Amino acid sequence: MNAAETMIWSAACGSIGLVVLLGVADAFFSQSRASIQSLIYLTASWLFFTLLSGLPSALLPDGNASWIYTAQVLIGPLCAGLGTYGAGHWLAAPRRDRLTDISFRSASALSLVGGPLCLMLPISAQLMASAVLTVLSLSVALWLAVRAAQQGDRLAWGLAAGCLLTLPMQLGLYRMALNPSRPSVLLQAGVALLGLLSIAVIAVVLWLRNHQDLQIRHDRRSHRDPTTQLYDSVAIVQKIIRGQRRLSRTRRDGALMAVRVFDPEQLLNVVGQHGLNEIYSQLARRMQRHTGVVNPAGRYYDRCFVVLIESLHSPGWIRTMGLRVASSLRRPLEVVSLSGERIKVSADIAVGMVHLSGGGKDVDQLLHEAEDMAKAARGMRSRAALLDEFNRQAIPVENAELGASWHAMRPARPHHPRPAHGVRPRRSPA
């Protein structure tokens, strides 16, 4: 191997090594079984590429050692076995059909068992038998990937493209390993480029599928409402409980907002269930634009949204927030009707707000009060109501007496004066 060939294969091996390092980072951060399996396959592919290129023989002092030839014989079937096994899981072969599952299992078992058996053949036939096993397993994986893509798995086209690029790369590497006379530098550069492209494509499709699985698992754990992507009722109740504890600990004030949608059945008759879900989704997005992402929002039940507001720096923001949300959510929404036409509809909504001062109220009571305020606000001009802490009545937020300090909004507590220093309180006569 001359200097030009050494430079080509060193650069290619280094580039593929960078792909492996990215796989290490993905496995470290995602910590999923699929990402670890992908990392193992990428590492085996890098070893296969490095060993068959002849780079160790050119760089190592004992380049003609027998262990290098043995590693070349074993690495191909090992990489093929790991690849077909991982591809079977990647394509969900056990749940797809019996032929796909059996084919992947057979190809993987044949490669993993046949690799060591190649060492029992005459030394002149060992590498050739290893090449046949490797190329045969790859051909099976290519056929099954195309078959899965034709069955509707669009991401399988990416795997098929990776296998299609890998096939001539493997043939070129085995040709160089079996023939003492190396081909032209241009042909070697083409094989090296095919190797880099094939591993990069396969790494990308593996990451995409693993990312899809992680998103599904994360959505299951994050307690999100599938329609609006807000927190579900369990998650928002837990956040309200923790929010009250923070308010009590930090001696700060906030608010609990409830947005109630009235008579959604009338909208259902016009736009259908899909259109009604789109209305809920648009309402949720509008609401969050005004409340901000720092304030957790949830779907308490199908027609009631709840927002925990902990970032109000003055009482006047309760009025501002309530009026903005009520005004925004009452504007027309554009959805598709049952007849397939784009129409504009207006949702019958109202906003109810309750002041939070970290007093440790029962969550059910807070939610009940906020929803009662929303019901009362339906009959108000602004469609936004606030609970008066003194008379426990619903008042329009625009008429609420909100000063510059939170203390004016807190209900008066009974005051027990302390006795003067050195004076003991009198006891009532027995």
C-alpha positions as CSV (number, residue, x, y, z in Angstrom):
1,M,0.0,0.0,0.0
2,N,1.6,3.3,-1.2
3,A,1.2,6.7,0.4
4,A,-1.8,7.7,-1.7
5,E,-3.7,4.5,-0.8
6,T,-2.8,4.9,2.9
7,M,-4.1,8.4,2.9
8,I,-7.4,7.4,1.2
9,W,-8.1,4.5,3.6
10,S,-7.0,6.4,6.7
11,A,-9.3,9.3,5.8
12,A,-12.2,6.9,5.2
13,C,-11.6,5.0,8.4
14,G,-11.4,8.2,10.3
15,S,-14.6,9.5,8.8
16,I,-16.5,6.3,9.7
17,G,-15.0,6.5,13.1
18,L,-16.6,9.9,13.5
19,V,-20.0,8.3,12.7
20,V,-19.3,5.7,15.4
21,L,-18.5,8.5,17.9
22,L,-21.8,10.1,17.1
23,G,-23.4,6.8,17.8
24,V,-21.6,6.7,21.2
25,A,-23.1,10.1,22.0
26,D,-26.6,9.1,21.0
27,A,-26.4,5.9,23.1
28,F,-25.1,7.9,26.1
29,F,-27.8,10.6,25.9
30,S,-30.8,8.4,24.9
31,Q,-29.8,5.3,27.0
32,S,-32.1,3.1,24.9
33,R,-31.6,-0.5,23.9
34,A,-32.1,0.4,20.2
35,S,-29.3,3.0,20.3
36,I,-26.9,0.6,22.0
37,Q,-27.7,-2.1,19.3
38,S,-27.1,0.6,16.6
39,L,-23.7,1.5,18.2
40,I,-22.6,-2.2,18.3
41,Y,-23.5,-2.6,14.6
42,L,-21.7,0.7,13.6
43,T,-18.6,-0.4,15.5
44,A,-18.6,-3.8,13.8
45,S,-19.0,-2.1,10.4
46,W,-16.1,0.2,11.1
47,L,-13.9,-2.9,12.1
48,F,-15.0,-4.7,8.9
49,F,-14.1,-1.7,6.8
50,T,-10.8,-1.2,8.5
51,L,-9.7,-4.8,8.4
52,L,-10.7,-5.6,4.8
53,S,-9.1,-2.4,3.5
54,G,-5.7,-3.7,4.5
55,L,-4.9,-0.7,6.5
56,P,-3.7,-2.6,9.6
57,S,-1.3,-4.7,7.5
58,A,0.2,-1.4,6.2
59,L,0.4,0.5,9.5
60,L,1.2,-2.2,12.1
61,P,4.7,-3.5,12.6
62,D,3.5,-7.1,12.5
63,G,1.3,-6.5,9.5
64,N,1.5,-10.0,8.2
65,A,0.5,-11.6,11.6
66,S,-2.0,-14.5,11.4
67,W,-4.5,-12.9,13.7
68,I,-5.2,-10.2,11.1
69,Y,-6.2,-12.8,8.6
70,T,-8.3,-14.6,11.2
71,A,-10.0,-11.3,12.1
72,Q,-10.7,-10.7,8.4
73,V,-12.4,-14.1,8.1
74,L,-14.6,-13.6,11.2
75,I,-15.5,-9.9,11.0
76,G,-17.6,-10.2,7.8
77,P,-20.1,-12.9,9.1
78,L,-20.1,-11.3,12.6
79,C,-21.1,-7.9,11.1
80,A,-23.7,-9.6,8.8
81,G,-25.2,-11.5,11.7
82,L,-25.4,-8.4,13.9
83,G,-26.8,-6.4,11.0
84,T,-29.6,-8.9,10.1
85,Y,-30.5,-9.4,13.7
86,G,-30.7,-5.6,14.3
87,A,-32.6,-5.1,11.0
88,G,-35.2,-7.7,12.1
89,H,-35.9,-5.7,15.2
90,W,-35.7,-2.4,13.3
91,L,-38.3,-3.6,10.8
92,A,-40.4,-5.2,13.6
93,A,-40.2,-8.5,11.8
94,P,-42.0,-10.6,14.5
95,R,-45.0,-8.4,14.2
96,R,-44.9,-7.9,10.4
97,D,-45.2,-11.5,8.9
98,R,-43.9,-14.9,9.4
99,L,-41.7,-15.0,6.2
100,T,-39.8,-11.8,7.2
101,D,-39.2,-13.0,10.8
102,I,-38.0,-16.4,9.7
103,S,-35.8,-15.0,7.0
104,F,-34.0,-12.5,9.3
105,R,-33.6,-15.1,12.0
106,S,-32.2,-17.7,9.6
107,A,-29.7,-15.2,8.0
108,S,-28.5,-14.0,11.4
109,A,-28.0,-17.5,12.7
110,L,-26.3,-18.7,9.5
111,S,-23.8,-15.8,9.6
112,L,-23.0,-16.1,13.4
113,V,-22.6,-19.8,13.3
114,G,-21.0,-20.1,9.8
115,G,-18.3,-17.5,10.6
116,P,-16.3,-19.6,13.0
117,L,-17.0,-22.7,10.8
118,C,-15.1,-21.0,8.0
119,L,-11.9,-21.4,10.0
120,M,-12.3,-25.2,9.7
121,L,-11.9,-25.0,5.9
122,P,-8.6,-25.0,4.1
123,I,-6.9,-21.6,4.6
124,S,-7.2,-20.8,0.9
125,A,-11.0,-21.1,1.1
126,Q,-11.7,-19.4,4.4
127,L,-11.9,-15.8,3.3
128,M,-13.9,-16.7,0.2
129,A,-16.5,-18.7,2.3
130,S,-16.7,-15.7,4.7
131,A,-17.3,-13.4,1.8
132,V,-20.1,-15.6,0.5
133,L,-21.8,-15.6,3.9
134,T,-21.5,-11.9,4.3
135,V,-22.8,-11.0,0.8
136,L,-25.6,-13.5,1.1
137,S,-26.9,-12.1,4.4
138,L,-26.7,-8.6,3.0
139,S,-28.7,-9.6,0.0
140,V,-31.4,-11.1,2.2
141,A,-31.5,-7.9,4.3
142,L,-31.8,-5.8,1.1
143,W,-34.7,-8.0,-0.2
144,L,-36.6,-7.9,3.1
145,A,-36.1,-4.1,3.4
146,V,-37.5,-3.5,0.0
147,R,-40.4,-5.9,0.8
148,A,-41.1,-4.0,4.0
149,A,-41.0,-0.6,2.2
150,Q,-43.5,-2.0,-0.4
151,Q,-45.8,-2.9,2.6
152,G,-45.9,0.7,3.7
153,D,-42.8,1.3,5.9
154,R,-41.4,4.4,4.2
155,L,-38.3,4.5,6.4
156,A,-37.4,1.0,5.1
157,W,-36.5,2.6,1.8
158,G,-33.6,4.3,3.6
159,L,-32.4,1.0,4.9
160,A,-32.7,-0.5,1.5
161,A,-30.6,2.3,0.0
162,G,-28.0,1.7,2.7
163,C,-27.9,-2.0,1.9
164,L,-27.7,-1.2,-1.8
165,L,-24.6,1.0,-1.2
166,T,-23.0,-1.6,1.1
167,L,-23.2,-4.4,-1.4
168,P,-20.7,-3.1,-4.0
169,M,-18.5,-1.8,-1.1
170,Q,-18.3,-5.3,0.4
171,L,-17.6,-6.8,-3.1
172,G,-14.8,-4.3,-3.6
173,L,-13.2,-4.9,-0.1
174,Y,-13.3,-8.7,-0.5
175,R,-11.8,-8.3,-4.0
176,M,-8.9,-6.4,-2.5
177,A,-8.5,-8.8,0.4
178,L,-8.5,-11.9,-1.9
179,N,-6.3,-10.5,-4.6
180,P,-2.7,-9.7,-3.8
181,S,-2.5,-7.1,-6.5
182,R,-4.5,-4.0,-5.5
183,P,-6.7,-2.2,-8.0
184,S,-6.2,1.4,-9.2
185,V,-6.2,4.3,-6.7
186,L,-9.3,5.7,-8.4
187,L,-11.2,2.4,-7.9
188,Q,-10.1,2.2,-4.2
189,A,-11.3,5.7,-3.7
190,G,-14.6,4.8,-5.1
191,V,-14.9,1.8,-2.8
192,A,-13.9,4.0,0.2
193,L,-16.5,6.6,-0.7
194,L,-19.2,3.9,-1.0
195,G,-18.2,2.6,2.4
196,L,-18.6,6.0,4.0
197,L,-21.9,6.7,2.3
198,S,-23.4,3.4,3.1
199,I,-22.5,3.6,6.8
200,A,-23.7,7.2,7.0
201,V,-27.0,6.4,5.4
202,I,-27.6,3.4,7.6
203,A,-26.6,5.4,10.7
204,V,-29.2,8.1,9.8
205,V,-32.1,5.7,9.3
206,L,-31.2,3.8,12.5
207,W,-31.2,7.1,14.4
208,L,-34.5,8.2,12.8
209,R,-36.3,5.0,13.8
210,N,-34.8,5.1,17.3
211,H,-35.9,8.7,17.6
212,Q,-39.5,7.7,16.7
213,D,-39.5,5.1,19.3
214,L,-38.1,7.5,21.9
215,Q,-40.8,10.0,21.1
216,I,-43.6,7.4,21.5
217,R,-42.2,6.3,24.8
218,H,-41.7,9.9,26.0
219,D,-45.2,10.8,25.1
220,R,-46.5,7.9,27.1
221,R,-44.5,9.0,30.1
222,S,-45.1,12.8,29.8
223,H,-48.9,12.6,30.4
224,R,-49.8,14.7,27.4
225,D,-53.2,15.1,26.0
226,P,-53.0,13.7,22.4
227,T,-55.3,16.4,20.9
228,T,-53.9,19.6,22.4
229,Q,-50.4,18.4,23.6
230,L,-51.2,20.0,26.9
231,Y,-50.7,18.2,30.2
232,D,-53.5,15.7,31.1
233,S,-55.6,16.0,34.2
234,V,-53.3,13.9,36.4
235,A,-50.2,15.9,35.4
236,I,-51.7,19.3,35.8
237,V,-53.1,18.5,39.3
238,Q,-49.7,17.4,40.4
239,K,-48.2,20.6,39.0
240,I,-50.8,22.7,40.9
241,I,-49.9,20.9,44.2
242,R,-46.2,21.5,43.6
243,G,-46.9,25.1,42.6
244,Q,-48.7,25.8,45.8
245,R,-45.8,24.5,47.8
246,R,-43.4,26.7,45.9
247,L,-45.6,29.8,46.4
248,S,-45.8,29.0,50.1
249,R,-42.1,28.6,50.3
250,T,-41.1,31.7,48.3
251,R,-44.0,33.8,49.7
252,R,-45.1,34.8,46.2
253,D,-48.5,35.1,44.6
254,G,-50.0,33.6,41.4
255,A,-53.3,32.6,39.9
256,L,-55.2,29.6,38.6
257,M,-57.0,30.1,35.3
258,A,-59.8,27.9,33.9
259,V,-61.0,28.2,30.3
260,R,-64.3,26.6,29.8
261,V,-65.8,25.7,26.3
262,F,-69.6,25.7,26.4
263,D,-71.9,23.8,24.1
264,P,-69.3,22.0,22.0
265,E,-72.1,19.8,20.7
266,Q,-73.3,22.6,18.4
267,L,-69.8,22.8,16.8
268,L,-69.7,19.0,16.6
269,N,-72.8,19.1,14.3
270,V,-71.1,21.5,11.9
271,V,-67.4,20.3,11.8
272,G,-67.5,16.8,13.2
273,Q,-65.1,15.2,15.7
274,H,-62.0,15.9,13.7
275,G,-62.9,19.6,13.3
276,L,-63.8,19.8,17.0
277,N,-60.4,18.4,17.9
278,E,-58.8,21.0,15.7
279,I,-60.8,23.7,17.5
280,Y,-59.5,22.5,20.8
281,S,-56.0,22.4,19.5
282,Q,-56.2,26.0,18.1
283,L,-57.7,27.2,21.4
284,A,-54.9,25.6,23.4
285,R,-52.2,27.2,21.2
286,R,-53.8,30.7,21.4
287,M,-54.1,30.3,25.2
288,Q,-50.4,29.4,25.6
289,R,-49.3,32.3,23.4
290,H,-50.7,34.6,26.1
291,T,-49.9,32.6,29.3
292,G,-46.4,31.6,28.1
293,V,-44.7,28.3,28.1
294,V,-43.3,28.9,31.6
295,N,-46.8,28.5,33.0
296,P,-47.9,24.9,32.8
297,A,-51.2,24.4,31.0
298,G,-53.4,21.3,31.1
299,R,-56.6,19.8,29.8
300,Y,-58.6,19.2,33.0
301,Y,-61.3,17.4,30.9
302,D,-62.5,17.6,27.3
303,R,-64.0,21.1,27.5
304,C,-62.0,22.7,30.3
305,F,-58.4,23.9,30.2
306,V,-56.4,24.9,33.3
307,V,-53.3,27.1,33.5
308,L,-51.1,27.5,36.6
309,I,-49.7,31.0,36.6
310,E,-46.7,31.6,38.8
311,S,-45.0,34.5,36.9
312,L,-47.4,37.4,37.7
313,H,-45.2,40.3,39.0
314,S,-48.2,42.5,40.0
315,P,-52.0,42.1,40.6
316,G,-52.7,44.1,37.5
317,W,-51.4,41.3,35.4
318,I,-54.4,39.1,36.4
319,R,-56.7,41.6,34.7
320,T,-54.4,41.9,31.7
321,M,-54.0,38.1,31.4
322,G,-57.7,37.3,31.8
323,L,-58.8,39.9,29.2
324,R,-56.2,38.9,26.7
325,V,-57.0,35.2,26.8
326,A,-60.8,35.8,26.7
327,S,-60.5,38.2,23.8
328,S,-58.1,35.9,21.8
329,L,-60.1,32.7,22.3
330,R,-63.4,34.4,21.2
331,R,-62.0,35.3,17.8
332,P,-63.1,33.1,14.9
333,L,-61.3,29.9,14.1
334,E,-60.8,28.4,10.7
335,V,-61.6,24.7,10.4
336,V,-62.8,22.2,7.8
337,S,-66.6,21.5,8.0
338,L,-68.3,18.1,7.4
339,S,-68.8,19.1,3.8
340,G,-65.0,19.6,3.3
341,E,-65.1,23.4,3.1
342,R,-63.0,25.8,5.1
343,I,-65.3,27.8,7.4
344,K,-64.9,30.1,10.3
345,V,-66.5,29.3,13.7
346,S,-66.4,31.0,17.1
347,A,-66.2,28.9,20.3
348,D,-68.4,29.9,23.2
349,I,-65.7,30.3,25.9
350,A,-65.3,32.0,29.3
351,V,-62.3,32.5,31.6
352,G,-62.3,32.1,35.3
353,M,-59.4,33.1,37.6
354,V,-58.6,32.5,41.2
355,H,-55.8,34.2,43.2
356,L,-53.2,31.9,44.7
357,S,-51.2,33.1,47.7
358,G,-49.6,29.8,48.8
359,G,-52.3,29.2,51.4
360,G,-52.3,25.5,50.8
361,K,-55.9,25.2,49.6
362,D,-57.3,21.9,48.5
363,V,-56.7,21.4,44.8
364,D,-60.2,20.1,44.2
365,Q,-61.5,23.3,45.8
366,L,-59.3,25.5,43.7
367,L,-60.3,23.8,40.5
368,H,-63.9,24.0,41.4
369,E,-63.7,27.7,42.2
370,A,-61.9,28.4,39.0
371,E,-64.4,26.5,36.9
372,D,-67.3,28.3,38.8
373,M,-65.7,31.6,37.8
374,A,-65.6,30.5,34.2
375,K,-69.3,29.6,34.4
376,A,-70.1,33.0,35.9
377,A,-68.0,34.8,33.3
378,R,-70.2,33.4,30.5
379,G,-72.8,36.0,31.5
380,M,-70.3,38.9,31.6
381,R,-69.3,41.2,28.8
382,S,-65.6,40.5,28.9
383,R,-66.1,36.7,29.5
384,A,-63.5,36.9,32.2
385,A,-64.2,36.7,35.9
386,L,-62.1,36.8,39.1
387,L,-63.0,35.4,42.5
388,D,-63.3,38.2,45.1
389,E,-61.4,37.0,48.1
390,F,-63.4,39.1,50.5
391,N,-67.1,38.3,49.6
392,R,-66.4,35.1,47.7
393,Q,-68.3,36.3,44.6
394,A,-67.4,36.4,41.0
395,I,-66.6,39.8,39.6
396,P,-65.6,40.9,36.1
397,V,-61.8,41.2,35.9
398,E,-62.1,44.7,34.5
399,N,-64.0,45.8,37.6
400,A,-61.7,44.1,40.1
401,E,-60.0,46.4,42.5
402,L,-56.4,45.4,41.9
403,G,-53.7,47.6,43.5
404,A,-50.0,47.6,43.1
405,S,-49.5,45.2,46.0
406,W,-50.6,41.6,46.5
407,H,-51.5,42.3,50.2
408,A,-54.6,44.2,49.2
409,M,-56.0,41.1,47.5
410,R,-55.5,38.8,50.5
411,P,-58.4,38.3,52.8
412,A,-58.0,39.8,56.3
413,R,-57.0,37.3,58.9
414,P,-58.0,37.6,62.6
415,H,-55.5,39.6,64.4
416,H,-54.5,38.6,68.0
417,P,-52.3,41.4,69.6
418,R,-49.4,40.3,71.6
419,P,-49.1,41.6,75.2
420,A,-46.6,44.3,76.0
421,H,-43.2,43.2,77.2
422,G,-43.3,42.3,80.8
423,V,-47.0,42.3,81.1
424,R,-48.8,38.9,81.5
425,P,-52.3,38.4,80.2
426,R,-54.9,38.2,82.8
427,R,-56.6,35.0,83.5
428,S,-60.3,34.8,83.7
429,P,-61.6,34.1,87.2
430,A,-62.4,30.5,88.0
